[in-house]
Amino acid sequence: SLEPIASLTRLEELTMRGIVPRAGRLKPLERLNSLRNIGITHVYAFGIEDYAQLARALPDAQGHCLQPVFEATWAGMCSRCGGARVALTAPPPRSPRTACPLCDRARIERHVNAWNSVGNR
């Protein structure tokens, strides 16, 4: 569980790599109101709901995991149009993590809409 981390109420920066809690998912981190930067390795154990809820709970924090889509310079260029790729936070299982904003626009829009609808369910 990430519950012990939630007691660090003055924590301002958190980086987690390869950590998958057995219980509680990311929920305990939502109480870290002093957090300014957060980095979570995009493990497939967490879904779009986990990250979107965390982003809503921490509106003053920054980090790729708090955005539905982010710049992915490490992913290279699109093989179809030559444009820069972006990465999707918590893409659906067995789907590519990166996409081209031009060639895959519909897929990205569906992902962002799913992210935005998490709080409305």
Buried (B, 14 or more C-beta within 10 A) or exposed (E): EBEEBBEEEEBEEBEBEEEEBEEEBBBBBBBBEEBBEBBBEBEEEBBBBBBBBBBEBBEEBEBBBBBBBEEBEEBEEBEEEEEBBBBBBBBBEEEEBBBBBEBBEEBBEEBBEBBEEBEEE
